[in-house]
Amino acid sequence: MSGETASDMVRGRLVGPSDVTDRARVQRVGSRFVGCGLLIFTAGLAPVMAARSELTDPWWPPLSAALVAGPALLVIGATYRPSVRKLTGLATLSSVAFLVAVALWFVAWDGDVAPDGSWWSVWLVQFPGVPGLLFGMAGRSLLAIGHIVVATFLAQTANQIGLAGHLRPEFYLGSLVTIALNCVFLAVAVVTVRTAGLLDETRAAAVTAAATSAAAMAKENERARFAALIHDKVIAILLAIDVGRPRNGLGAQAATALDELDRRDDELPEATLGVDEFAQRVRIAIAATDDDVGRELSISRAPLARYPRDVVSGMVEAMCEAIRNTRRHAGAGASRLVVGDFRADRVTVAIADDGEGFDPVRVPPERLGVEVGIRRRMAALAGGDAEIRSAPGRGTVVVLTWTRDVEG
């Protein structure tokens, strides 16, 4: 069953179809407004039309009304259709029909003039430029100006003849005011349509830029994933290979690395893991990286202790990098330990050794293991952080923490 409510149906009938662009929406509403204006002028000036019907043959008043109202009805009807692409054609029809209505007045005129004191002898003189606004809504400014000028002077000429039987040049000064006033409304219409079009272009450019940025970011993330994988797994495995029989677990690490290289980066970012699975991944990673490392894991049993998959992967990889660093740099005979604390809103994993130690401040940025494998990897996680505590001769402690965002 459709989810459309009665109010939605009524709104659809009154407002018309939804438009994809702001320009089309402005053109639709503006054209409907102009069409309704022409109908209102026709109905409102009916008394003037009837009062001056004695100046023309009987056929002209109804025909002139039809020539104005007919195209207006077509314009209004067109604004309820899915597309307003035929707006220029409708504007042309309305303009030509108005000019024909004025021109036919000269044919229908019977030679009489309006009573003294009258202001109008032709009802069309009241709004000669309104049909031209449809050209403005269609983006045809020159055609709009052309209609306004021609229709205004033509209607004023008919009006002067109907009032005095001849032309009075001073009356054309009023035509200039009428033209200027119509051009103000035309300018508003043109600027509104162009502004809406500019907004559409800006929005399209923003969407394109966002898509390009997202694609570039995806490529960069994939490149970073492979770089980290090569450093953390491939290079680490190659460095661990000694002459003779490979140590236990090295084959499993190699197989895992190959699986990671073959895997597409298509894990859903919103996927979560429970606390037990998180801790189990830590145990497996410790054993696969170096089975000589001790571990102590404290697990909170909070019912909501679930963690984003990228947090789990990031912390496990950073931990493995820290373990590899302790194996390489702690020195022979150093004891190593991994301590983990898993809570609902905070996870802490500490990798400690009592080896040679170093000065963390003097670690150069190009040291991929510390800078990229640990610090940047944790910094890339929302709520992630890495702290390295060490001093020459006093061992090293790497503390990885993740704090759940308040909204998460």
C-alpha positions as CSV (number, residue, x, y, z in Angstrom):
1,M,0.0,0.0,0.0
2,S,1.3,3.4,-0.9
3,G,2.6,5.6,2.0
4,E,1.2,8.7,0.4
5,T,-1.2,10.5,2.8
6,A,-4.3,12.5,1.9
7,S,-2.4,15.8,2.6
8,D,0.4,14.7,0.3
9,M,-2.2,14.0,-2.5
10,V,-3.9,17.4,-2.0
11,R,-0.5,19.1,-2.0
12,G,0.5,17.3,-5.2
13,R,-2.6,18.5,-6.9
14,L,-2.2,22.1,-5.8
15,V,1.5,22.5,-6.1
16,G,2.2,20.1,-8.9
17,P,5.1,17.7,-9.5
18,S,8.3,17.9,-7.6
19,D,11.3,19.3,-9.5
20,V,14.8,18.0,-9.6
21,T,16.4,21.4,-9.9
22,D,15.7,24.7,-8.2
23,R,15.6,26.4,-11.6
24,A,12.8,24.2,-12.8
25,R,10.9,24.8,-9.6
26,V,11.2,28.6,-9.9
27,Q,10.1,28.5,-13.5
28,R,7.1,26.3,-12.7
29,V,5.9,28.6,-9.8
30,G,6.7,31.8,-11.6
31,S,4.9,30.8,-14.8
32,R,1.9,29.7,-12.8
33,F,1.9,33.1,-11.1
34,V,2.0,34.9,-14.4
35,G,-0.7,32.7,-15.9
36,C,-3.0,33.4,-12.9
37,G,-2.2,37.1,-13.2
38,L,-3.5,37.1,-16.8
39,L,-6.7,35.4,-15.8
40,I,-7.2,37.9,-12.9
41,F,-6.6,40.8,-15.2
42,T,-9.1,39.4,-17.7
43,A,-11.8,38.9,-15.0
44,G,-11.1,42.1,-13.2
45,L,-11.2,44.3,-16.3
46,A,-14.4,42.7,-17.6
47,P,-16.4,45.8,-16.6
48,V,-14.1,48.0,-18.7
49,M,-14.4,45.6,-21.5
50,A,-18.2,45.8,-21.4
51,A,-18.3,49.5,-20.9
52,R,-16.2,50.1,-24.1
53,S,-17.8,47.4,-26.2
54,E,-19.7,50.1,-28.2
55,L,-16.4,51.2,-29.7
56,T,-15.9,47.9,-31.5
57,D,-17.8,45.2,-33.4
58,P,-19.4,42.8,-31.0
59,W,-17.0,39.9,-31.8
60,W,-13.9,41.7,-30.5
61,P,-14.5,41.8,-26.7
62,P,-15.0,38.0,-26.3
63,L,-12.3,37.2,-28.8
64,S,-9.8,39.4,-27.1
65,A,-10.6,37.9,-23.7
66,A,-10.2,34.4,-25.2
67,L,-6.8,35.3,-26.7
68,V,-5.6,36.4,-23.3
69,A,-7.2,33.8,-21.1
70,G,-6.7,30.8,-23.4
71,P,-2.9,30.8,-23.5
72,A,-2.9,31.7,-19.7
73,L,-4.9,28.5,-19.0
74,L,-2.5,26.5,-21.1
75,V,0.5,28.0,-19.2
76,I,-1.2,27.1,-15.8
77,G,-1.9,23.6,-17.0
78,A,1.6,23.1,-18.2
79,T,3.0,23.9,-14.8
80,Y,1.3,20.8,-13.5
81,R,3.0,18.5,-16.0
82,P,6.2,16.7,-15.2
83,S,8.4,19.0,-17.3
84,V,8.3,22.7,-18.0
85,R,10.6,22.5,-21.0
86,K,8.0,23.9,-23.4
87,L,7.8,27.2,-21.5
88,T,9.4,29.2,-24.4
89,G,6.7,28.0,-26.8
90,L,3.9,28.8,-24.4
91,A,5.4,32.3,-23.8
92,T,5.5,32.8,-27.5
93,L,1.9,31.7,-27.8
94,S,0.8,34.1,-25.1
95,S,2.8,37.0,-26.5
96,V,1.5,36.5,-30.1
97,A,-2.1,36.1,-28.9
98,F,-1.9,39.3,-26.9
99,L,-0.5,41.2,-29.9
100,V,-3.1,39.7,-32.2
101,A,-5.8,40.8,-29.8
102,V,-4.6,44.4,-29.8
103,A,-4.1,44.4,-33.6
104,L,-7.7,43.1,-34.1
105,W,-9.0,46.1,-32.2
106,F,-8.0,48.3,-35.1
107,V,-10.0,46.0,-37.4
108,A,-13.0,45.9,-35.0
109,W,-13.0,49.7,-34.2
110,D,-16.2,51.4,-35.5
111,G,-14.9,55.0,-35.4
112,D,-16.5,56.1,-32.2
113,V,-14.5,57.5,-29.3
114,A,-14.9,57.0,-25.5
115,P,-16.8,59.6,-23.5
116,D,-14.9,62.7,-22.3
117,G,-13.0,62.1,-19.1
118,S,-12.3,58.4,-19.8
119,W,-8.9,57.0,-19.2
120,W,-9.1,53.8,-21.2
121,S,-10.8,52.8,-24.4
122,V,-9.0,49.5,-24.7
123,W,-8.8,47.2,-21.7
124,L,-5.6,45.5,-22.8
125,V,-3.6,48.8,-22.2
126,Q,-3.7,47.9,-18.5
127,F,-1.2,45.0,-18.6
128,P,0.6,44.9,-22.0
129,G,3.9,43.6,-20.6
130,V,2.6,40.8,-18.4
131,P,2.8,38.1,-21.1
132,G,6.4,39.1,-21.7
133,L,7.3,38.0,-18.1
134,L,6.8,34.4,-19.3
135,F,9.8,34.9,-21.6
136,G,11.7,36.1,-18.6
137,M,10.8,32.9,-16.7
138,A,12.0,30.9,-19.7
139,G,15.3,32.7,-19.7
140,R,14.6,34.7,-22.9
141,S,15.3,38.2,-21.7
142,L,15.6,39.9,-25.2
143,L,12.3,38.4,-26.3
144,A,10.7,39.6,-23.1
145,I,12.0,43.1,-23.6
146,G,10.9,43.1,-27.2
147,H,7.3,42.0,-26.2
148,I,7.1,44.6,-23.5
149,V,8.1,47.5,-25.8
150,V,6.0,46.4,-28.8
151,A,2.9,45.5,-26.8
152,T,3.0,48.6,-24.7
153,F,3.3,51.0,-27.7
154,L,0.7,49.1,-29.7
155,A,-1.8,49.0,-26.9
156,Q,-1.2,52.7,-26.1
157,T,-1.7,53.6,-29.8
158,A,-5.1,51.8,-29.8
159,N,-6.0,53.4,-26.5
160,Q,-5.3,56.9,-27.8
161,I,-7.3,56.4,-31.0
162,G,-10.2,55.0,-28.9
163,L,-10.1,58.1,-26.6
164,A,-9.5,60.9,-29.1
165,G,-9.8,59.5,-32.6
166,H,-6.2,60.4,-33.2
167,L,-2.7,60.1,-31.7
168,R,-1.5,62.3,-28.9
169,P,2.3,62.0,-28.6
170,E,2.4,63.2,-25.0
171,F,0.5,60.1,-23.9
172,Y,3.5,58.0,-25.0
173,L,5.4,59.3,-22.0
174,G,3.2,57.2,-19.9
175,S,4.2,54.2,-22.0
176,L,7.8,54.8,-21.1
177,V,6.9,54.5,-17.4
178,T,4.9,51.4,-18.1
179,I,7.8,49.8,-19.9
180,A,10.2,50.8,-17.1
181,L,7.9,49.3,-14.5
182,N,7.5,46.1,-16.5
183,C,11.3,45.8,-16.9
184,V,11.7,46.0,-13.1
185,F,9.5,42.9,-12.7
186,L,11.3,41.3,-15.6
187,A,14.6,41.9,-14.0
188,V,13.4,40.2,-10.8
189,A,12.2,37.2,-12.7
190,V,15.4,36.9,-14.7
191,V,17.7,37.2,-11.7
192,T,15.6,34.7,-9.7
193,V,15.8,32.1,-12.5
194,R,19.5,32.7,-13.0
195,T,20.2,32.5,-9.3
196,A,18.3,29.2,-9.1
197,G,20.3,27.9,-12.0
198,L,23.6,29.0,-10.4
199,L,22.5,27.2,-7.2
200,D,21.9,24.1,-9.2
201,E,25.3,24.3,-10.8
202,T,27.0,24.9,-7.5
203,R,25.1,21.9,-6.0
204,A,26.1,19.7,-8.9
205,A,29.7,20.9,-8.6
206,A,29.7,20.2,-4.9
207,V,28.3,16.7,-5.4
208,T,30.9,16.0,-8.1
209,A,33.7,17.3,-5.8
210,A,32.4,15.2,-3.0
211,A,32.3,12.1,-5.2
212,T,35.8,12.8,-6.4
213,S,37.0,13.4,-2.9
214,A,35.4,10.2,-1.7
215,A,37.0,8.3,-4.5
216,A,40.4,9.8,-3.7
217,M,39.9,9.1,0.0
218,A,38.9,5.5,-0.8
219,K,42.0,5.1,-2.9
220,E,44.2,6.6,-0.2
221,N,42.7,4.4,2.4
222,E,43.3,1.3,0.3
223,R,46.9,2.5,-0.4
224,A,47.4,3.0,3.3
225,R,45.9,-0.4,4.1
226,F,48.3,-2.1,1.7
227,A,51.2,-0.1,3.0
228,A,50.5,-1.0,6.6
229,L,49.9,-4.6,5.6
230,I,53.1,-4.8,3.8
231,H,55.0,-3.3,6.7
232,D,53.2,-5.1,9.5
233,K,52.9,-8.5,7.9
234,V,55.1,-9.0,4.8
235,I,58.2,-7.2,5.9
236,A,57.8,-8.5,9.5
237,I,57.6,-12.1,8.2
238,L,60.7,-11.6,6.0
239,L,62.7,-10.2,8.9
240,A,61.7,-13.1,11.1
241,I,63.0,-15.7,8.6
242,D,66.3,-17.2,9.9
243,V,68.6,-19.7,8.4
244,G,67.4,-23.2,9.2
245,R,64.0,-24.3,10.3
246,P,61.4,-21.5,10.5
247,R,60.1,-20.9,14.0
248,N,56.6,-22.0,15.0
249,G,53.7,-19.9,13.7
250,L,55.6,-18.2,10.9
251,G,53.8,-20.3,8.3
252,A,50.4,-19.3,9.8
253,Q,51.5,-15.6,9.7
254,A,52.4,-15.9,6.1
255,A,49.1,-17.5,5.2
256,T,47.3,-14.7,7.1
257,A,49.2,-12.1,5.2
258,L,48.3,-13.6,1.9
259,D,44.7,-13.7,2.8
260,E,44.8,-10.0,3.8
261,L,46.4,-9.1,0.5
262,D,43.7,-10.9,-1.4
263,R,40.9,-9.4,0.7
264,R,38.9,-6.5,-0.7
265,D,38.4,-3.6,1.7
266,D,34.6,-4.2,1.8
267,E,33.9,-4.6,5.5
268,L,30.9,-2.6,6.6
269,P,32.2,0.2,8.9
270,E,29.1,-0.1,11.1
271,A,29.8,-3.8,11.9
272,T,30.6,-4.4,15.6
273,L,32.3,-7.2,17.6
274,G,31.6,-8.3,21.1
275,V,34.0,-8.1,23.9
276,D,34.8,-11.8,23.9
277,E,35.6,-11.8,20.2
278,F,37.7,-8.7,20.6
279,A,39.8,-10.4,23.4
280,Q,40.1,-13.6,21.3
281,R,41.5,-11.6,18.4
282,V,44.0,-10.1,20.7
283,R,45.1,-13.5,22.0
284,I,45.3,-14.9,18.5
285,A,47.3,-11.9,17.2
286,I,49.8,-12.2,20.1
287,A,50.3,-15.9,19.5
288,A,50.7,-15.4,15.8
289,T,53.1,-12.5,16.2
290,D,55.4,-13.8,19.0
291,D,54.4,-16.7,21.1
292,D,57.1,-15.8,23.7
293,V,55.0,-12.8,24.9
294,G,53.0,-13.1,28.1
295,R,49.5,-11.7,28.3
296,E,47.0,-10.7,30.9
297,L,43.6,-9.7,29.7
298,S,40.9,-8.2,31.9
299,I,37.4,-8.4,30.4
300,S,34.4,-6.4,31.5
301,R,31.1,-8.2,31.2
302,A,29.1,-5.1,30.5
303,P,26.1,-6.2,28.3
304,L,26.7,-3.3,25.8
305,A,30.4,-4.0,25.4
306,R,30.5,-4.1,21.6
307,Y,33.1,-2.4,19.5
308,P,33.4,-1.1,15.9
309,R,35.2,-3.5,13.6
310,D,37.7,-0.8,12.5
311,V,38.6,-0.1,16.1
312,V,39.2,-3.8,16.8
313,S,41.4,-4.1,13.6
314,G,43.3,-0.9,14.3
315,M,44.1,-1.7,17.9
316,V,45.1,-5.3,17.1
317,E,47.4,-4.2,14.2
318,A,49.0,-1.4,16.4
319,M,49.5,-3.9,19.2
320,C,51.2,-6.4,16.8
321,E,53.5,-3.6,15.6
322,A,54.5,-2.8,19.1
323,I,55.2,-6.5,19.9
324,R,57.4,-6.7,16.8
325,N,59.3,-3.6,17.9
326,T,59.9,-5.1,21.4
327,R,61.3,-8.3,19.7
328,R,63.6,-6.3,17.5
329,H,64.8,-3.6,19.9
330,A,64.3,-4.7,23.5
331,G,67.4,-6.8,23.5
332,A,68.2,-10.5,24.3
333,G,66.7,-11.7,27.5
334,A,64.1,-9.0,27.9
335,S,60.7,-9.9,29.3
336,R,57.7,-8.8,27.4
337,L,54.1,-8.6,28.4
338,V,50.7,-7.5,26.9
339,V,48.0,-6.3,29.3
340,G,44.5,-5.6,28.1
341,D,41.5,-4.1,29.8
342,F,38.2,-4.3,27.9
343,R,35.4,-2.2,29.2
344,A,32.1,-1.0,27.6
345,D,33.3,2.6,27.0
346,R,37.1,2.2,27.0
347,V,39.7,-0.3,25.9
348,T,43.3,-0.2,27.0
349,V,46.1,-2.5,25.6
350,A,49.6,-2.0,27.0
351,I,52.7,-3.7,25.6
352,A,55.6,-3.6,28.0
353,D,59.2,-4.8,28.1
354,D,62.1,-4.4,30.5
355,G,64.7,-4.1,27.7
356,E,67.1,-1.4,26.5
357,G,64.5,1.3,26.0
358,F,64.9,4.5,24.0
359,D,64.1,8.2,23.9
360,P,60.6,8.6,22.2
361,V,61.3,12.3,21.5
362,R,64.2,11.3,19.3
363,V,62.3,8.9,17.1
364,P,62.4,10.3,13.5
365,P,59.1,10.6,11.7
366,E,60.3,8.2,8.9
367,R,60.3,5.3,11.4
368,L,57.4,3.5,9.9
369,G,56.9,1.1,12.8
370,V,56.4,3.7,15.5
371,E,55.1,6.7,13.6
372,V,52.9,4.9,11.0
373,G,52.3,1.5,12.5
374,I,51.4,2.7,16.0
375,R,50.8,6.5,16.3
376,R,49.1,7.3,13.1
377,R,47.1,4.1,13.1
378,M,45.6,4.8,16.5
379,A,45.1,8.5,15.6
380,A,43.0,7.4,12.6
381,L,40.5,5.8,14.9
382,A,37.8,8.0,16.4
383,G,38.7,8.1,20.1
384,G,42.0,6.3,19.6
385,D,45.3,7.3,21.1
386,A,48.8,5.9,21.5
387,E,51.3,6.8,24.2
388,I,54.9,5.6,24.2
389,R,56.8,5.7,27.5
390,S,60.4,4.8,27.4
391,A,63.9,5.8,28.5
392,P,67.3,4.4,27.7
393,G,68.0,1.4,30.0
394,R,64.5,1.5,31.6
395,G,62.4,-0.5,29.1
396,T,59.4,0.5,27.1
397,V,55.6,0.7,27.6
398,V,53.3,1.3,24.6
399,V,49.8,2.2,25.8
400,L,47.0,1.9,23.2
401,T,43.6,3.4,24.3
402,W,40.3,3.8,22.7
403,T,37.4,5.7,24.3
404,R,33.9,5.4,23.0
405,D,32.4,8.6,21.7
406,V,29.6,10.0,23.9
407,E,27.2,9.7,20.9
408,G,28.5,6.2,20.0
